[in-house]
């Protein structure tokens, strides 16, 4: 496309200068950084102004010149632009260690990064990802503050398989970029697409959808799901679709019938909201028909007071993903109505393998998270860096000689209280005791 565009530009220049060019006595030389370059269209003096072909100059400076058909614009992108100073890998590691959640616990052998301009301001952002394992990783965005220092905008515990910062979706003055993440665990593999953007130095996710999901966790309930999406720039709508089928015992061969669901989304100024859902299916015996009416939730979290099953689908006999422990605060991702009953698609805190953390629960099995519930929360609570902790299993073994400072802010489940102390179950099977007064409980929205 770049060479095609260059030919068009050259043709336009030649046509435009035939009637009004005043040639100099000698050819005009084009010298970039001390070296002469010879473009296919020579520099010309037109009506007293010197005109040069921009593609040759831009590429000599290390930039890419692209024709954007949708925006009817020429885009020049340069990784050597002087508005930012590239940093080394070691400098990026230092920034992450200083500002990241886990400080010295990152696997920097898997670090990669880039400089991008996500919000079209004067400063370029740093985007970085760490490939920790098959389903484990970290994703960061850093932006410059008023003093010119890079500050953490967001940190996500995402294994980012792919990112595309060259082909954004532009809508309502926002540039949405595609990330592909991978998650799962033993017997479960999931690839999700995320459309994300920056607005006033805030990281926002406009949409998330499944590209691929395969489960061979439970014998007799193997399944595969594939999906994709397409943005209609003219109609400013996002079309997404998913096809689900059951699998044979080999975990590869489809069996039974297929169900395909297509959803049309409209952008509400911040994220894509489902406008219309259609289903074309031949229903397999294992998956019942679910007519869902999407509702915009008026809350971001709900409180689960009693032990509860996290379900794979929003119906009573669906497969159980995991148990939700009592007094757990869950993140609400979606709200649907199925057969006159409201179901919540939620994310629950987990402390073992980060899998099966999302699923469905009935809204009626939860209560609003209000101020009187704050100190009842057991999952998640936070212990701040620098707090003295005791890495012993039994309460009786606590001794001041064993006290050590916590190296970074740590989330976990408050699993037991005794005589002013609390036992915390943290990710990775880590257990420790801490004085109860140092526990930070989540705050209810006013």
C-alpha positions as CSV (number, residue, x, y, z in Angstrom):
1,X,0.0,0.0,0.0
2,X,2.9,2.4,0.8
3,X,4.4,2.1,-2.7
4,X,1.0,2.4,-4.3
5,X,0.4,5.6,-2.4
6,X,3.8,7.0,-3.3
7,X,3.0,6.5,-7.0
8,X,-0.3,8.3,-6.6
9,X,1.5,11.2,-4.8
10,X,4.1,11.4,-7.5
11,X,1.4,11.5,-10.2
12,X,-0.5,14.2,-8.4
13,X,2.6,16.4,-8.0
14,X,3.4,16.1,-11.7
15,X,-0.1,17.0,-12.8
16,X,-0.2,20.0,-10.4
17,X,3.1,21.5,-11.5
18,X,2.7,21.4,-15.3
19,X,1.1,24.8,-15.6
20,X,2.8,26.7,-12.9
21,X,6.3,25.4,-12.1
22,X,9.3,27.8,-12.3
23,X,12.3,25.6,-12.5
24,X,15.5,26.7,-10.9
25,X,18.6,27.2,-13.0
26,X,20.1,24.1,-11.5
27,X,18.5,20.9,-10.0
28,X,17.6,21.3,-6.3
29,X,19.5,18.8,-4.2
30,X,17.7,17.0,-1.3
31,X,20.1,16.4,1.6
32,X,18.9,14.6,4.8
33,X,21.3,14.3,7.7
34,X,24.2,15.1,5.4
35,X,23.4,12.5,2.8
36,X,21.9,13.3,-0.6
37,X,18.8,11.3,-1.6
38,X,17.4,11.2,-5.1
39,X,13.6,10.8,-5.1
40,X,11.7,9.7,-8.3
41,X,10.1,13.2,-8.3
42,X,12.7,15.9,-8.0
43,X,12.2,18.9,-5.7
44,X,10.5,21.8,-7.5
45,X,10.0,25.5,-7.0
46,X,6.2,26.1,-7.4
47,X,4.9,29.7,-7.2
48,X,7.9,30.7,-5.1
49,X,7.8,27.7,-2.8
50,X,10.1,24.7,-2.7
51,X,8.1,21.5,-2.8
52,X,9.6,18.1,-2.0
53,X,8.1,14.6,-1.9
54,X,7.4,13.9,1.7
55,X,7.6,10.1,1.5
56,X,11.3,10.2,0.6
57,X,12.2,12.6,3.4
58,X,10.1,10.8,6.0
59,X,11.5,7.4,5.2
60,X,15.1,8.8,5.2
61,X,14.3,9.9,8.8
62,X,13.2,6.3,9.7
63,X,9.4,7.0,9.5
64,X,6.6,5.0,7.9
65,X,4.2,6.7,5.5
66,X,0.8,5.1,5.2
67,X,-2.5,6.0,3.5
68,X,-5.5,5.7,5.7
69,X,-8.5,5.0,3.4
70,X,-11.1,5.2,6.2
71,X,-9.9,8.6,7.6
72,X,-8.8,9.9,4.1
73,X,-5.5,10.9,5.7
74,X,-1.8,10.4,5.3
75,X,-0.2,9.0,8.5
76,X,3.5,9.4,9.2
77,X,4.7,7.2,12.1
78,X,8.3,7.4,13.4
79,X,9.9,5.3,16.1
80,X,12.8,7.8,15.9
81,X,10.7,10.9,16.6
82,X,12.5,13.3,18.9
83,X,9.5,13.9,21.1
84,X,10.6,11.0,23.3
85,X,13.9,9.4,24.3
86,X,14.0,5.6,23.9
87,X,14.8,3.8,27.1
88,X,16.9,0.6,27.4
89,X,15.5,-2.7,28.6
90,X,17.3,-2.3,31.9
91,X,15.6,1.2,32.4
92,X,12.2,-0.3,31.7
93,X,12.9,-3.1,34.2
94,X,13.7,-0.4,36.8
95,X,10.5,1.5,36.1
96,X,8.5,-1.7,36.5
97,X,10.2,-2.7,39.7
98,X,9.7,0.7,41.2
99,X,6.1,1.2,40.3
100,X,4.7,-2.3,39.7
101,X,2.5,-4.3,42.1
102,X,5.0,-7.1,42.6
103,X,8.3,-5.2,42.8
104,X,11.1,-7.8,42.6
105,X,8.8,-10.8,41.6
106,X,8.7,-10.2,37.8
107,X,10.2,-12.6,35.3
108,X,12.2,-10.1,33.2
109,X,13.6,-12.7,30.9
110,X,10.1,-12.6,29.3
111,X,10.0,-8.8,29.0
112,X,9.3,-7.0,25.7
113,X,8.2,-3.4,25.2
114,X,7.5,-0.7,22.6
115,X,6.9,3.1,22.4
116,X,3.5,4.1,21.0
117,X,1.3,7.1,20.9
118,X,-2.1,5.9,22.0
119,X,-3.8,9.2,22.7
120,X,-2.2,11.5,20.0
121,X,-0.7,13.8,22.6
122,X,2.9,15.1,22.6
123,X,4.3,12.3,24.7
124,X,4.6,8.6,23.7
125,X,3.6,5.9,26.1
126,X,5.6,2.8,27.0
127,X,3.7,-0.5,26.6
128,X,5.4,-3.5,28.1
129,X,4.5,-7.2,28.6
130,X,6.1,-10.0,30.5
131,X,5.7,-13.6,29.2
132,X,5.8,-15.6,32.5
133,X,4.4,-19.0,31.4
134,X,1.8,-20.5,29.1
135,X,-1.1,-18.7,30.8
136,X,0.8,-16.2,33.1
137,X,2.1,-12.8,32.4
138,X,1.9,-9.0,33.0
139,X,0.9,-6.0,30.9
140,X,1.8,-2.4,31.6
141,X,1.3,1.1,30.2
142,X,3.4,4.0,31.4
143,X,2.8,7.7,30.4
144,X,4.8,10.8,31.1
145,X,3.5,13.1,33.9
146,X,3.9,16.9,34.0
147,X,7.5,16.6,35.2
148,X,8.5,14.4,32.3
149,X,8.8,11.2,34.3
150,X,7.1,7.9,33.2
151,X,4.3,6.9,35.6
152,X,2.3,3.7,35.7
153,X,-1.1,4.1,34.0
154,X,-2.2,0.5,34.3
155,X,-1.0,-3.0,35.3
156,X,-2.9,-6.0,34.2
157,X,-2.2,-9.7,35.1
158,X,-2.6,-10.6,31.4
159,X,-0.5,-12.9,29.3
160,X,-0.5,-10.8,26.1
161,X,0.1,-12.9,23.1
162,X,-0.3,-10.1,20.5
163,X,-0.8,-6.4,20.3
164,X,-1.5,-4.1,17.4
165,X,-0.8,-0.4,17.9
166,X,-0.6,0.4,14.2
167,X,-4.2,-0.2,13.1
168,X,-6.5,1.4,15.7
169,X,-10.3,1.6,15.5
170,X,-11.2,5.3,15.6
171,X,-14.6,6.2,17.1
172,X,-15.9,9.3,18.9
173,X,-12.4,10.8,19.0
174,X,-10.9,7.7,20.6
175,X,-8.3,5.3,19.2
176,X,-9.0,1.7,20.2
177,X,-6.2,-0.8,20.0
178,X,-6.3,-4.6,19.9
179,X,-4.7,-6.9,22.5
180,X,-4.9,-10.7,22.4
181,X,-4.5,-12.4,25.8
182,X,-4.2,-16.0,26.8
183,X,-5.4,-17.5,30.0
184,X,-6.6,-20.9,31.3
185,X,-5.0,-23.7,33.2
186,X,-4.8,-27.5,33.1
187,X,-7.2,-28.6,30.5
188,X,-8.4,-25.1,29.6
189,X,-7.0,-22.8,27.0
190,X,-8.6,-19.4,26.2
191,X,-7.6,-16.6,23.8
192,X,-9.5,-13.3,24.3
193,X,-9.5,-10.1,22.2
194,X,-9.5,-6.7,24.1
195,X,-10.2,-3.3,22.5
196,X,-8.4,-0.8,24.8
197,X,-7.6,2.9,24.8
198,X,-6.3,5.8,26.8
199,X,-8.4,8.8,27.7
200,X,-7.1,11.6,29.9
201,X,-4.3,9.3,31.1
202,X,-6.9,6.6,32.1
203,X,-6.8,3.1,30.7
204,X,-10.2,1.9,29.5
205,X,-11.4,-1.3,28.0
206,X,-14.1,-0.8,25.4
207,X,-14.8,-4.5,24.6
208,X,-13.7,-8.0,25.3
209,X,-14.6,-11.2,23.3
210,X,-13.5,-14.8,22.9
211,X,-11.4,-15.8,19.9
212,X,-10.7,-19.3,21.0
213,X,-11.6,-21.5,24.0
214,X,-11.1,-25.2,24.5
215,X,-11.8,-27.2,27.6
216,X,-10.9,-30.9,28.3
217,X,-11.2,-30.6,32.0
218,X,-14.2,-32.7,32.7
219,X,-14.7,-36.1,31.0
220,X,-17.9,-36.0,28.9
221,X,-18.0,-32.2,28.9
222,X,-15.3,-31.3,26.4
223,X,-16.1,-28.3,24.3
224,X,-14.6,-25.8,21.9
225,X,-15.6,-22.2,21.2
226,X,-14.3,-20.0,18.4
227,X,-15.1,-16.4,17.7
228,X,-14.2,-13.1,16.0
229,X,-15.3,-9.6,15.4
230,X,-15.5,-6.8,12.8
231,X,-15.9,-3.1,13.2
232,X,-18.2,-1.3,10.7
233,X,-16.6,2.2,10.5
234,X,-19.5,3.6,8.4
235,X,-22.2,2.4,10.8
236,X,-20.0,2.8,13.9
237,X,-21.0,-0.7,15.1
238,X,-19.0,-3.7,16.3
239,X,-20.2,-7.1,15.1
240,X,-19.0,-10.1,17.1
241,X,-19.9,-13.8,16.9
242,X,-19.1,-17.1,18.6
243,X,-19.6,-20.7,17.6
244,X,-19.7,-23.4,20.3
245,X,-19.6,-27.2,19.9
246,X,-19.0,-30.3,22.0
247,X,-15.9,-32.4,21.5
248,X,-15.2,-36.1,21.3
249,X,-13.1,-37.8,23.9
250,X,-9.9,-37.0,21.9
251,X,-10.6,-33.3,22.8
252,X,-10.3,-32.3,19.1
253,X,-13.1,-33.8,17.0
254,X,-16.4,-31.9,17.1
255,X,-19.6,-33.8,17.9
256,X,-23.3,-33.1,18.0
257,X,-24.6,-29.8,16.8
258,X,-23.3,-26.3,16.7
259,X,-24.6,-23.0,18.2
260,X,-23.6,-19.6,16.8
261,X,-24.4,-16.4,18.6
262,X,-23.9,-13.0,16.9
263,X,-24.0,-9.7,18.8
264,X,-24.1,-6.1,17.5
265,X,-22.6,-3.5,19.8
266,X,-23.0,0.3,19.9
267,X,-20.4,2.6,21.4
268,X,-21.8,4.7,24.3
269,X,-18.9,7.0,24.5
270,X,-16.9,4.8,26.8
271,X,-17.5,1.1,25.8
272,X,-19.4,-1.0,23.4
273,X,-22.9,-2.0,24.6
274,X,-24.9,-4.9,23.2
275,X,-27.6,-3.6,20.9
276,X,-28.9,-6.8,19.4
277,X,-28.2,-10.5,20.0
278,X,-29.2,-13.2,17.5
279,X,-28.7,-16.9,17.7
280,X,-28.5,-19.5,14.9
281,X,-28.2,-22.9,16.3
282,X,-28.8,-26.6,16.2
283,X,-29.0,-27.3,19.9
284,X,-26.8,-30.0,21.3
285,X,-28.2,-32.0,24.2
286,X,-25.5,-30.8,26.5
287,X,-26.2,-27.0,26.0
288,X,-29.8,-25.7,26.4
289,X,-31.1,-22.7,24.6
290,X,-30.5,-19.5,26.6
291,X,-32.4,-16.4,25.5
292,X,-30.5,-13.6,27.2
293,X,-31.6,-10.0,27.5
294,X,-28.5,-7.8,28.4
295,X,-29.0,-5.2,31.0
296,X,-26.5,-2.4,31.9
297,X,-25.6,-3.1,35.6
298,X,-25.8,-0.1,38.0
299,X,-23.0,-1.4,40.2
300,X,-19.5,-2.7,39.7
301,X,-19.3,-5.2,42.7
302,X,-21.6,-7.4,44.7
303,X,-21.1,-9.2,48.0
304,X,-21.5,-12.9,48.4
305,X,-22.2,-13.8,52.0
306,X,-22.6,-17.6,51.7
307,X,-20.7,-20.3,49.9
308,X,-21.8,-20.3,46.2
309,X,-21.2,-22.2,43.0
310,X,-19.6,-20.2,40.1
311,X,-21.3,-21.6,37.0
312,X,-20.1,-22.0,33.5
313,X,-23.4,-20.8,32.0
314,X,-26.4,-18.9,33.4
315,X,-28.7,-21.8,34.2
316,X,-29.2,-23.9,37.3
317,X,-27.8,-27.2,36.1
318,X,-24.7,-25.7,34.4
319,X,-21.2,-27.1,35.1
320,X,-19.6,-25.7,38.2
321,X,-16.4,-23.7,37.6
322,X,-15.4,-23.4,41.3
323,X,-16.7,-22.6,44.7
324,X,-17.0,-19.0,45.8
325,X,-16.1,-18.8,49.5
326,X,-18.3,-16.9,52.0
327,X,-17.9,-13.1,52.4
328,X,-16.3,-12.6,49.0
329,X,-16.5,-9.4,47.0
330,X,-16.9,-10.2,43.3
331,X,-16.4,-7.9,40.3
332,X,-19.5,-7.6,38.0
333,X,-18.8,-7.8,34.3
334,X,-22.2,-8.2,32.8
335,X,-25.9,-8.6,33.8
336,X,-28.4,-10.6,31.8
337,X,-32.0,-11.7,32.3
338,X,-32.7,-15.4,31.5
339,X,-36.3,-16.7,31.9
340,X,-37.3,-13.8,34.1
341,X,-34.3,-14.2,36.4
342,X,-31.2,-12.0,36.6
343,X,-27.8,-13.5,36.3
344,X,-24.4,-11.8,36.9
345,X,-21.2,-12.6,35.0
346,X,-18.6,-12.0,37.6
347,X,-14.8,-12.3,38.3
348,X,-13.9,-13.8,41.6
349,X,-10.6,-13.6,43.5
350,X,-8.5,-16.8,43.3
351,X,-5.3,-17.7,45.1
352,X,-4.3,-21.0,43.3
353,X,-3.9,-21.4,39.5
354,X,-5.5,-18.3,37.8
355,X,-8.2,-20.2,36.0
356,X,-12.0,-20.5,36.1
357,X,-12.1,-17.1,37.8
358,X,-15.1,-15.9,35.7
359,X,-18.6,-17.4,35.6
360,X,-22.2,-16.9,36.4
361,X,-24.2,-16.5,39.6
362,X,-27.7,-15.4,40.4
363,X,-28.1,-11.8,41.4
364,X,-30.5,-12.9,44.1
365,X,-27.7,-14.9,45.7
366,X,-25.7,-11.6,46.3
367,X,-26.3,-8.4,48.2
368,X,-25.2,-4.8,47.6
369,X,-21.7,-4.0,49.0
370,X,-22.5,-1.3,51.5
371,X,-20.4,0.4,54.3
372,X,-21.6,-2.0,56.9
373,X,-20.2,-4.9,54.9
374,X,-16.7,-3.5,54.6
375,X,-15.1,-5.3,57.6
376,X,-17.0,-8.5,56.8
377,X,-15.0,-9.0,53.6
378,X,-12.7,-12.0,53.6
379,X,-11.7,-12.0,49.9
380,X,-9.9,-9.8,48.8
381,X,-8.2,-7.9,51.6
382,X,-4.8,-6.1,51.2
383,X,-1.7,-6.0,53.3
384,X,0.6,-3.0,52.6
385,X,4.3,-3.2,51.9
386,X,6.4,-2.8,55.0
387,X,3.9,-4.5,57.3
388,X,5.4,-7.0,59.7
389,X,4.2,-10.6,58.9
390,X,4.9,-14.0,60.4
391,X,5.4,-16.9,58.0
392,X,4.2,-19.7,60.2
393,X,1.3,-22.1,59.9
394,X,0.2,-22.4,63.5
395,X,-0.8,-19.4,65.6
396,X,1.1,-20.7,68.6
397,X,4.4,-20.5,66.6
398,X,4.2,-16.7,66.2
399,X,7.3,-15.0,67.6
400,X,8.6,-11.5,67.2
401,X,11.9,-13.1,66.3
402,X,10.2,-14.4,63.1
403,X,8.7,-11.1,62.1
404,X,9.7,-9.8,58.6
405,X,8.6,-6.9,56.5
406,X,6.3,-7.6,53.5
407,X,8.1,-6.6,50.4
408,X,5.1,-5.4,48.3
409,X,1.4,-4.8,48.6
410,X,-0.2,-8.2,48.8
411,X,-3.8,-9.3,48.4
412,X,-5.3,-12.4,49.9
413,X,-8.1,-14.1,51.8
414,X,-8.6,-13.5,55.5
415,X,-9.0,-17.1,56.5
416,X,-8.8,-17.0,60.3
417,X,-8.7,-14.5,63.2
418,X,-7.2,-15.2,66.6
419,X,-6.3,-12.8,69.5
420,X,-5.8,-9.7,67.3
421,X,-4.0,-11.6,64.5
422,X,-5.3,-12.8,61.2
423,X,-4.1,-15.6,58.9
424,X,-3.9,-14.5,55.2
425,X,-4.0,-16.9,52.3
426,X,-2.2,-15.2,49.4
427,X,-1.7,-16.3,45.8
428,X,0.7,-19.2,45.1
429,X,-0.3,-21.0,48.3
430,X,1.5,-18.5,50.5
431,X,0.2,-18.4,54.1
432,X,1.2,-15.9,56.8
433,X,-0.1,-14.2,59.9
434,X,-0.4,-10.4,60.4
435,X,-1.8,-8.2,63.1
436,X,-5.5,-7.6,62.3
437,X,-5.2,-3.8,62.7
438,X,-3.0,-3.7,59.6
439,X,-5.6,-5.3,57.2
440,X,-6.9,-2.9,54.6
441,X,-10.5,-3.7,53.7
442,X,-12.1,-2.6,50.4
443,X,-14.3,0.5,50.6
444,X,-17.9,0.7,49.5
445,X,-18.9,3.4,47.1
446,X,-20.8,6.2,48.6
